[in-house]
Amino acid sequence: MLKNLKFTTRGALSIALALATIQSVATAQESAAVDRATGRDTSVEGTPNETASPTYTGDRAGYTTTVDAKGYKSYTKMEEEAKVDPVSGSLNLDVNTHFISYGLDVWAAGAAWDDALFNPSFELNIALGGGFTFIIGTWWDVNDNAVSSIGGRGIQEVDVYGGLGYTVGLVSFTALYQEWMYGGGSERIVDFIVAVDTFLNPSLTIHGRVDGDDLGLEEGIVGVVGIEEGFDAGPVSISFPAAVAFATDNYHGGDGGFAYASLGVNASVPLTFLPGDWSLHAGVTGYYTNDEVIPSNPDETFITGNAGLTLAF
């Protein structure tokens, strides 16, 4: 009886030992599975992986791997490229007191605000990918200051333009070809613009007239350095643009050199009661022009006004 009991106890101990071994293996496998699931860095035993790079890629295709201070990895699926609207643009319906073209007071309004000008414009931007945008647009000058050479009711000028924009980080580059049609001819323009989306939003515009023979105009360049800063006051956005420009000899029929300086204040407010992304804007801009560079302006200093509606889409 004791022999049998001894055998039975030994057998029970053997079975218990076997079960414990199996359980230990299962626990180890389960632990390994948990490690794989949680991303624990099992290459480091007992202590966290303090020397691991905070962020790196390559552990899993399509994922970013992050190792925390305790050596745990987390996997985040790499975000797709930020989605950009394939087509965007704006429609502007503006009324201006003056038509100022790179410092030139086109209609010689001077200090007067007597003749309002209607200047609608439309621009379309098509995203091409890789930071590139195709740009096309038009701007019109409509008023009764002269008999129109274009036709239609008071249409004095129609400008069309197209080009490419490229943005990398905070810097944007824009190259445009423009055709300005007025006075029975065309003025052909090439613009190159560099802008930085940072404090004061500095920009440089190189405006080149490449052909003005139809209108008896010489080729030339105007360079404009601009800044603009602003703030929001509730729903109203207020900005303060400023610019300084220089022109080559005979661009405006005068000498070359400093052409004009301008300083303005603009305000805009969204019109949330209208369907679509409409806003109302208005502003004033003061100009000082050099009469040796722009001799045809009736006044060296004058203030212009603007108001209008914008539909962005």
C-alpha positions as CSV (number, residue, x, y, z in Angstrom):
1,M,0.0,0.0,0.0
2,L,2.8,2.4,1.0
3,K,4.7,1.3,-2.2
4,N,1.7,2.1,-4.3
5,L,1.2,5.5,-2.5
6,K,4.9,6.3,-3.1
7,F,4.5,5.5,-6.7
8,T,1.4,7.5,-7.0
9,T,2.9,10.5,-5.3
10,R,6.0,10.3,-7.5
11,G,3.7,10.0,-10.6
12,A,1.7,13.0,-9.4
13,L,4.9,15.0,-8.9
14,S,6.0,14.1,-12.4
15,I,2.7,15.1,-13.8
16,A,2.8,18.4,-11.9
17,L,6.3,19.1,-13.0
18,A,5.3,18.5,-16.6
19,L,2.3,20.7,-16.3
20,A,4.4,23.4,-14.8
21,T,6.9,23.1,-17.7
22,I,4.1,23.4,-20.2
23,Q,2.6,26.4,-18.4
24,S,6.1,28.1,-18.3
25,V,6.5,27.6,-22.1
26,A,3.0,28.8,-22.7
27,T,3.6,31.9,-20.5
28,A,6.8,32.6,-22.4
29,Q,5.1,32.3,-25.7
30,E,2.3,34.5,-24.5
31,S,4.8,37.0,-23.2
32,A,6.5,37.1,-26.6
33,A,3.2,37.5,-28.3
34,V,2.4,40.4,-26.0
35,D,5.8,41.9,-26.7
36,R,5.1,41.7,-30.4
37,A,1.7,43.3,-29.9
38,T,2.9,46.1,-27.7
39,G,6.1,46.7,-29.5
40,R,8.4,46.2,-26.5
41,D,12.0,46.2,-27.5
42,T,12.9,42.7,-26.4
43,S,16.5,43.1,-27.5
44,V,17.1,44.9,-24.2
45,E,16.6,42.7,-21.1
46,G,15.8,44.1,-17.7
47,T,16.3,47.8,-18.6
48,P,14.8,50.2,-21.1
49,N,16.5,51.0,-24.4
50,E,17.7,54.4,-23.3
51,T,20.1,54.8,-26.2
52,A,17.5,54.1,-28.9
53,S,16.8,56.9,-31.4
54,P,13.5,58.7,-30.4
55,T,12.1,58.2,-33.9
56,Y,13.1,56.1,-36.8
57,T,11.5,54.1,-39.6
58,G,12.0,50.8,-41.1
59,D,10.6,48.2,-38.6
60,R,7.4,48.0,-40.5
61,A,6.8,49.0,-44.0
62,G,4.4,51.9,-44.2
63,Y,4.7,52.7,-40.5
64,T,6.7,55.2,-38.4
65,T,8.3,53.5,-35.3
66,T,8.7,55.5,-32.1
67,V,10.7,54.2,-29.1
68,D,9.8,55.8,-25.8
69,A,12.1,56.4,-22.8
70,K,11.2,52.9,-21.4
71,G,12.2,51.1,-24.6
72,Y,8.6,50.5,-25.8
73,K,7.9,50.8,-29.5
74,S,4.7,52.2,-31.0
75,Y,3.8,52.0,-34.6
76,T,1.9,54.7,-36.4
77,K,0.7,54.4,-39.9
78,M,2.4,57.0,-42.1
79,E,-0.1,59.6,-43.0
80,E,-1.0,60.1,-46.6
81,E,0.1,63.2,-48.4
82,A,-1.9,66.2,-47.2
83,K,-4.9,66.4,-49.5
84,V,-5.0,69.6,-51.5
85,D,-8.1,70.8,-53.3
86,P,-7.4,70.0,-57.0
87,V,-9.1,73.2,-58.1
88,S,-9.5,76.4,-56.1
89,G,-9.9,80.1,-57.0
90,S,-11.5,83.4,-56.3
91,L,-14.0,85.9,-57.9
92,N,-13.5,89.5,-57.0
93,L,-16.0,92.3,-57.6
94,D,-14.1,95.5,-56.7
95,V,-14.8,99.2,-56.9
96,N,-11.7,101.5,-56.9
97,T,-11.2,105.2,-56.8
98,H,-8.0,104.9,-58.9
99,F,-6.3,102.6,-61.4
100,I,-2.7,102.4,-60.2
101,S,-0.3,100.4,-62.4
102,Y,3.1,100.1,-60.7
103,G,2.9,103.7,-59.4
104,L,1.3,105.1,-62.6
105,D,-2.1,106.9,-62.0
106,V,-3.6,105.6,-65.2
107,W,-6.7,107.8,-65.3
108,A,-4.9,110.8,-63.8
109,A,-7.4,111.0,-60.9
110,G,-4.9,112.6,-58.6
111,A,-6.4,113.5,-55.2
112,A,-10.0,113.2,-56.6
113,W,-12.4,110.3,-55.8
114,D,-14.9,111.4,-58.4
115,D,-14.9,108.5,-60.9
116,A,-15.5,105.0,-59.5
117,L,-13.9,102.2,-61.5
118,F,-15.4,98.7,-61.6
119,N,-12.6,96.1,-61.6
120,P,-13.8,92.5,-61.6
121,S,-11.3,89.7,-61.6
122,F,-11.3,85.9,-61.6
123,E,-8.5,83.4,-60.9
124,L,-8.3,79.7,-61.1
125,N,-5.7,77.5,-59.4
126,I,-5.2,73.9,-60.4
127,A,-3.0,71.7,-58.2
128,L,-0.5,69.7,-60.2
129,G,1.1,67.9,-57.3
130,G,4.6,68.1,-55.9
131,G,4.0,71.7,-54.8
132,F,3.2,73.0,-58.3
133,T,0.1,74.9,-59.2
134,F,-1.2,76.0,-62.6
135,I,-2.6,79.6,-62.5
136,I,-5.0,81.3,-65.0
137,G,-7.0,84.4,-64.5
138,T,-8.3,87.7,-65.9
139,W,-8.8,91.3,-64.7
140,W,-11.0,94.0,-66.2
141,D,-11.2,97.8,-66.0
142,V,-14.8,99.0,-66.6
143,N,-15.6,102.7,-66.6
144,D,-16.9,105.6,-68.7
145,N,-13.7,107.7,-68.7
146,A,-13.1,107.2,-72.4
147,V,-14.6,105.6,-75.5
148,S,-13.8,101.9,-75.3
149,S,-11.5,100.5,-78.0
150,I,-12.4,97.0,-77.0
151,G,-16.2,97.1,-77.3
152,G,-18.9,96.5,-74.8
153,R,-20.3,99.0,-72.3
154,G,-17.3,100.9,-70.8
155,I,-14.8,98.0,-71.0
156,Q,-11.5,99.8,-71.2
157,E,-9.1,97.0,-70.5
158,V,-9.0,93.2,-70.3
159,D,-6.0,91.5,-68.9
160,V,-5.5,87.7,-69.1
161,Y,-2.6,85.8,-67.5
162,G,-1.4,82.3,-66.9
163,G,1.6,80.6,-65.3
164,L,3.0,78.3,-62.6
165,G,3.4,78.5,-58.9
166,Y,5.6,76.4,-56.7
167,T,5.6,76.2,-53.0
168,V,8.3,74.6,-50.8
169,G,8.0,75.0,-47.1
170,L,7.3,78.7,-46.3
171,V,8.6,80.0,-49.7
172,S,6.5,80.3,-52.8
173,F,7.6,81.1,-56.4
174,T,5.2,82.4,-59.1
175,A,6.0,83.0,-62.8
176,L,3.3,84.6,-64.9
177,Y,2.8,85.7,-68.5
178,Q,0.3,88.4,-69.0
179,E,-1.4,90.1,-71.9
180,W,-2.9,93.5,-71.2
181,M,-5.3,94.5,-73.9
182,Y,-6.4,98.2,-74.1
183,G,-6.2,101.3,-76.3
184,G,-6.3,99.3,-79.5
185,G,-3.2,97.3,-78.7
186,S,-1.5,94.9,-76.2
187,E,1.1,95.2,-73.5
188,R,2.9,91.9,-72.8
189,I,4.2,91.2,-69.3
190,V,6.3,88.6,-67.5
191,D,6.2,88.6,-63.7
192,F,8.3,86.6,-61.3
193,I,7.3,86.7,-57.6
194,V,9.0,85.3,-54.5
195,A,7.1,85.4,-51.2
196,V,7.8,84.0,-47.7
197,D,5.0,83.0,-45.4
198,T,6.6,84.3,-42.2
199,F,6.8,87.4,-40.0
200,L,6.0,90.5,-42.2
201,N,5.3,88.2,-45.2
202,P,8.1,89.7,-47.3
203,S,7.9,89.5,-51.1
204,L,9.8,90.5,-54.2
205,T,8.1,91.1,-57.5
206,I,10.1,91.5,-60.8
207,H,7.7,93.0,-63.3
208,G,8.9,93.0,-66.8
209,R,7.4,94.6,-69.9
210,V,8.6,92.4,-72.7
211,D,6.6,94.0,-75.5
212,G,4.7,97.3,-75.7
213,D,5.2,98.2,-79.4
214,D,1.5,98.2,-80.1
215,L,1.1,101.1,-77.6
216,G,4.4,102.8,-78.2
217,L,5.9,101.6,-74.9
218,E,9.4,100.7,-74.2
219,E,10.5,97.4,-72.6
220,G,11.6,97.7,-69.0
221,I,11.4,96.4,-65.5
222,V,9.9,97.4,-62.2
223,G,11.1,95.8,-59.0
224,V,8.8,95.9,-56.0
225,V,9.7,94.9,-52.4
226,G,6.6,94.4,-50.3
227,I,5.7,93.5,-46.7
228,E,2.3,92.9,-45.1
229,E,1.4,92.1,-41.5
230,G,-2.0,92.0,-39.8
231,F,-4.2,90.7,-37.1
232,D,-7.8,89.6,-36.4
233,A,-10.2,91.6,-34.3
234,G,-13.1,89.2,-33.8
235,P,-14.4,88.2,-37.3
236,V,-12.6,91.2,-38.9
237,S,-9.1,90.6,-40.5
238,I,-7.0,93.8,-40.7
239,S,-3.7,94.0,-42.7
240,F,-1.1,96.7,-43.4
241,P,0.6,96.3,-46.7
242,A,3.6,98.4,-47.7
243,A,5.8,98.5,-50.8
244,V,8.8,100.3,-52.3
245,A,9.4,100.1,-56.1
246,F,12.2,101.0,-58.5
247,A,11.8,101.3,-62.3
248,T,14.2,101.2,-65.2
249,D,14.7,104.2,-67.5
250,N,11.7,105.2,-69.6
251,Y,9.4,102.5,-68.1
252,H,7.0,105.2,-67.1
253,G,8.3,107.8,-69.6
254,G,10.8,109.2,-67.1
255,D,14.2,108.5,-65.5
256,G,15.1,105.2,-63.9
257,G,15.4,104.8,-60.1
258,F,13.0,105.0,-57.2
259,A,9.5,105.0,-58.5
260,Y,7.0,105.0,-55.6
261,A,6.3,103.9,-52.0
262,S,2.9,102.9,-50.7
263,L,1.3,102.1,-47.4
264,G,-2.2,100.9,-46.8
265,V,-4.7,99.4,-44.4
266,N,-7.2,96.8,-45.4
267,A,-10.0,95.1,-43.6
268,S,-12.2,92.1,-44.5
269,V,-15.0,90.3,-42.9
270,P,-16.7,87.0,-43.8
271,L,-20.3,87.2,-45.0
272,T,-21.6,84.1,-43.2
273,F,-25.2,84.7,-44.1
274,L,-24.5,84.1,-47.8
275,P,-24.0,80.6,-49.3
276,G,-20.4,80.0,-50.2
277,D,-17.2,81.6,-48.9
278,W,-18.1,85.3,-49.4
279,S,-16.3,88.1,-47.7
280,L,-16.5,91.9,-47.8
281,H,-13.3,94.0,-47.9
282,A,-12.4,97.6,-48.0
283,G,-9.2,99.6,-47.7
284,V,-7.2,102.8,-48.4
285,T,-3.6,103.1,-49.7
286,G,-1.4,106.2,-49.7
287,Y,1.1,106.7,-52.4
288,Y,4.2,108.8,-52.8
289,T,5.5,108.8,-56.4
290,N,8.7,110.2,-57.9
291,D,7.7,112.7,-60.7
292,E,11.1,112.3,-62.3
293,V,10.4,108.6,-62.8
294,I,6.6,108.8,-63.3
295,P,6.2,112.3,-64.8
296,S,2.6,111.9,-66.0
297,N,1.0,111.6,-62.6
298,P,-0.9,114.8,-61.8
299,D,0.1,114.5,-58.1
300,E,3.1,113.1,-56.4
301,T,1.1,112.1,-53.3
302,F,-2.4,110.8,-53.2
303,I,-4.7,108.3,-51.4
304,T,-6.7,105.6,-53.1
305,G,-9.8,103.7,-51.9
306,N,-11.1,100.2,-52.6
307,A,-14.1,98.2,-51.6
308,G,-15.5,94.9,-52.9
309,L,-16.8,91.4,-52.5
310,T,-14.7,88.2,-52.8
311,L,-16.0,84.7,-53.4
312,A,-13.3,82.1,-52.6
313,F,-13.7,78.4,-53.6
